[in-house]
Amino acid sequence: MIKKNIILLMAIFGFSCQSSKKQVTEATGDSTNLMAWQLNTTDKLKEWKNYSFSTDRWWGDFPKNLPPSKDMMKEYPWAIGPVEKYSNNPVLSPSPGKWDQGRFSGGVHNGAIIVKDGVFYYIYRGERPIDVNINSKINYICDIGVATSTDGIHFIKDTVNSPFFRKGEDRKYSYEDVNVVKSGDTYYLFCNQWYWPDTDDFSINGTFLATSKDLLHWKKEGIVFPKATTTHRNAVVLQNPHNEAVRVNGKYIMYINNNLMAYSDDMIHWESKKVNDHFPGGECCFALADYDSQHPDDMILFTGGNHTGHFYAIGEVKFSKKDPEKPLQYLPRPVLAADSTLPYEHGFSATDPKEMISSFSDCIFFNGLTLYQNKWWFYYGGSEYYTCLGTAPNRH
């Protein structure tokens, strides 16, 4: 009955049933750093309609006269793709009653992938309804945990070490959107830490770092930019296809939302700066280098945000090691976008009955990418609720 009512309302209101995602504008809620979609609403159906495909709402800052490509991968040979979605998605779902139990419009997603000794480690964000008494309009809270797999498809959640961070005094924080990279014998986990009552206090909010030797036990290093005067979020460190940190001109490189970049000598201490050149595409997802031996200077920044009508979809921007601050080219259409014919990418449950589980009807974001057995493995969010898998051939 729920599904029939939703379908009827879709027909009445003329819902668009196409796919993908966008970067939203900042809200006027508790803080200027909150996004509009983070604030609680009781009209879930209205939200679902709003976050559907719309060239008026979610074109982003791409040129309006941008023509689609007939063969995008041929016209943009530097890009990674095309991406083929796994036919039995999703590969990870919330666990009822657990730390990653999920909530309406949030579940298990935005995780990093590392292959170690033939085992896939998926280090992911798990959401739940907020379970601490703090003064905020935000009604959810997140932590980070890990699931492992021997084939990249069937994952077993770790129940011994997960979740990693919301313990003791840190239970008041939300930890979100993971980027993991290896340097030497150490793994570096970057994510967003938030304290909902005061997200303008950058000594406790923004890019957070933890380190590990085994991907299971993590040492908290803390906020990376405690003296920042603006939000530093969605930091991604430049890495090679096997998730090892890459130096450019002797420095490690980090891309951050809102035209910020940072440099480091040791992966622990970072200095950020504002860069001049803007490019369309939204938030930082993943930064890749050393993927094409024929073009060793080529780099790609994957982005997730408003993309030619999608609320959130995945774009690619080309950079070069010769000047990692200057974007050179970008894809005119997403390489990965939601499919409205797939319930779990369109705001509905993956299993019967197909009930609405999310307002994000056209939303794909990802942080997890690796090269294994000569193909690219993308781990992306379906409706911000599930983790799904896509693969792409290694063309370079």
N, C-alpha and C positions, 0 to 999 in steps of 0.2 A: 504493500500500500504506500509506503514512504517513497519508493522509487517511482510508482505511477504518479503520485502527486507532484514530484519534482519534475518529471517529464512533462506533465500538463502545464506546470508553471513556466517551464522553459519555452513551451510553444506560445503561451500567452504573452510572455515578455520578449520573445524573439531572441533568446539567448544565442550567442555565437558558440558553436561547439568545436572550435578549432583549438590549436595547441600553443603552449610555451610560457615564458616568464618575463618579469621586468624589475628594474630598480625603482622602488617607490620613493615618494617625497617624504621629507621629515615631518613628523607630527608636531602638534602643539600641545602635547600631553605633559608628562612629568618633566621632560627634558627635551632640549633641541636635538639630542642624539638618538631619540627613539624614532622608529619608523611607524608610519600610519598603520601598517598591517599588524603591528605588535599589540595594538590597543584592543581591548575586549569589545565585542559587539554581540548583540543578541539576534541580529538579523543575518543569519548564516546564508540564507538563500540570496539576499542582496549582495553580500560579499562574494559569493560564488559567481554571480553574474558580473560583478565589477572586475574580478580577476580572470575573466575569460579573454579570449583573443579579441583585440580591438586595435585597429590601426590609428584610431583617434586617441585612445588613452595610452597605449603602450608602444608607440613607435620608437620612443627614446630619442636620442640626439643624432640618429642616422640621417643623412640627407634625404629629403622627401622624394627626390627624383631618382632614387637609387634603383636601378633595374636588377631583377633577379638574374642569376647566372644560369646558362643552359647546362654547363658542366662545371660546377664550382671547384672541384678538386683539380680539374685540368687547368682551369683559368688561374687558380691560386696554388701552384705546385708546392709551395712551402708549408701548406696547411696539413693538419692531421685529420684523417677521415677518408671516406664516409663512415659514419657510425651505424652499426647494425645492432638493434636491441635484441636481447636474449628473449626467446619465445616463451619462457616459463617464469618471467618476472612476476613478483618481486623476489629478491634473494634474501631479504631480511625484513622482518616485521616487528612491531612492538610486542613486548611480553606482558600480558595482563598482570597487574599487581606488583610488578617489579619496578626498578628505578627507571627503566626505559619503557614504561607502560603506555606512553603516548597520551594524547588528548586530541580534541577536535582541532584539526589543522596542524598537528605536530606529532612526530614519531621518532623514527630512527633514520638519520640521513646526514648529509654534509660531512662524510668521513674521509679519512686518508687511507690509502692502501700501500702496504709494503710486502714484498715477497722475500722471505728469509728462509733459507734452507729448504726451498720448495714448498713452503707453507705461506698462504695468504693471511696477512694480519690486517683486518679491517678495523680501524680505530675511529669510532663514530660518535656522533652526538645523539644522546637519548633524551627525549622530552617527557615531561609529566606535568600535571596541574601543580601549581605552586604549593609547596608544603612548609613554608616558613611564614611567620606573621610579620610582614614588613609593609610599609606605607608606599604602595605603588599601584598603578592601574594595570600593570602587567600581571597576567594570570597563569603564567607558566614558568618553569625553571628547568635547566638542562645540566647534564654532566657528560663526561666522556668515558667510554668503555671500549672493549675490544672483543671481536669475534674472529675465529680462525677457520680456515678451510684448506683442504688439500687440492681442490680443483677450481677454486675461485667462484664456485656457484653455491655449494652447500656449506653453510657456515654454522659453527657451534659457538654460542656466546660463552665467554669467560664469566664464571660466577664467583671466582675466588678473589681476583684482584680488581674487578670492575664493580662499581664505578671508581674512577681514579681520584677525583679532586674534592667533592663536596663532603668534607669531613671536618669535624670540630668547628672552629670559628669560620671556616670557609664554606660552611653549609649555606650561608646567606647569598653566595654568588651563583650566577648562571654561567656555564662554560659551553661555548658553541663554536662550530665551524672550524674543523681541524685541518692543519697542514703539517705533515711529518716529513722530515728529511734526515738523511744519515750523513755524518761527517766523521771520518776515522772509525772508531769503535762505539760511537755514541749516536743515539737517535734524539732528535730535537723536535718537540711537539709545540707548535704554535697554535693558539686558539684565541677566541674572544672571551674575556672575563667581564661580567657585568654585575653591578650592584644596582638593582632597579630603583631604589629611592633617590639615588644621586648619580646618574650616569655622566654628569659633567665633571666629576672628580677624577681626573686622569691618573692620579696616583694609585687608584684601585680599579680603574676601568680601561678596557682596550686590549691590545695585544698582550697575551700571557704566554710564558714559556715554561716548559718542563722538560727534563732530560731523562734518558733511560739507556741501559745497556742491553735490555732484552725485550723491550716493547710491552712489558707487563708491569714492571715496577718503576714508578716515576718519581723523580725528585722535583719539587716545585722550585723553579728559579724566580718566579714572580713576574710582575708587570715589566714589560720591555722598555716602555717609554714613560716612566713615572713623572717626568718633568714636562711632558707635552702640553701644548696650549690648544690643541685640537684633537678630535678623536682619531685614534689609530686602530683601525679594525680591518678584518679579513686580510691579514698579512700572509703572503705566500713567498717562500724562498726559492730562488732559481735553482733547479735541479736537473739532473740528467735522466734518461729513460729508466734507470734503475734506482731512482730516488736518492741519489747522492748529490750533496751540495756542490755547486759549480762556482768557482771563482772567476771573476772578470777583472782584469787589470789588478790582480792580487786581492780583490775584495769579494766577500760574499754579498749577494744582492737580494733585497726584499722589495716586492711590490705591495703597496698598501692602497686602500680605497682613497678616492678624492685626490688623485694626482700627487700622492706621496710615495717616496721611495726611501729605502734605508740601506746603509752599508755597514759591514762588520769585518773585523779581522779574525774573530774567534767564535762566531755564531751565538755568543752570549750577550755581548755589548754591541748595541746598534745606535747609529746616528741617522736621523731622518731628515729629509728635506722636501720642499715643495718643488715639483718640476713644472715646466712651462707648457709642454705640448699635451693637449687634451686629445682623447680619442673616444668614440662612442662604444657602448657595450656594457657599462655598469660595473659591478663589483668584481674584485679579484677572486679567481677560482684556483688557478694553478699556473706556475711559470716553468717553462721547459727550455733546455738548451742541449747541445751536443747530440741531437737526434738525427742529423743529416751529415754524413761524412763528406758529401760533395759540397756542402755549404756550411762549413764549421762555425761561421759567425751567426747563423740564423738562430733566433730565439722566438718563442711564442708565449704570449700571455693569454690564457683562457679567461674569459669574462662571463659573468652571469648577471643579467639585468634586462631592462626594457630593450627588446630587440625586434624591430620592424613589425610590431603588432603583438608580440608575445609579452606577457607580464614578466616572466623570467625565462630566458633561453640561453644557450651557451654559444658565445662568439669566440673568435680567435683574432688576435692582433699580432702582427709581425714586428719584431725588434731585431737589432743587431748588436753583437758584442762590441762593435766599433763605437756605438753610442747607445747604451742600454736605456737611456732616458727618452729617446726619440722614437715614437711609433712611425712605422714606415708604410703599413698597409693593414687593412682589416677585411674580414669576410663580409660580403653584403647581406648574407642571410645566415641564420644559426646553423651550426654543425649538429646540434642536438636540441630538440624541442619536444614538448609534450604532444601526445597523440590522443585526440578526443575519443577515439574508438576503444581505447584501453581504459577501463574504469579506474584502475589504480594510478593512472596519470591524469585523471580528469576529475578527481575529488571524491571518488567512490571506492568502496572496499574491494579488495582483490578477490574475496570469496563471497559466495552467495549467502544471504541475499545482498545485492549490491546497494548497500546503504551509504549515504553521504558521510564521509569521514573527514572532509577538508573543504575549506573555501577556496583553496588554491587550485582552480580548475585548469590553469594553463601555466604551470610552474615547474621548471627544472633548474636545479643548481647542483654543482658537484665540486668536490675537492680532491677526489681520489682518482689518480691515473698512474699506470705503470706499464712497462713493456715486458711481456713474458711470452715465451714460446713464439716469438716473432709476430705478436699482435698486441695492440693497445687495449687495455682493460679500463673502461670508464665505470665508476660507481657513482650513480646519480640518484637524486631524490625524486620519487614519484609522489606528487601532490604534497610534498613536504612531510609525508607520513611514512613511506616505505623507502628502502634502498633497492634500486634496480641496477641491472648490468647492461652495458653496451660494449661492443668490441669494434675495433677498426683495423684494417690491414696495415702492416708496416711498409709503407710505400717508399721510404727513403733509404 
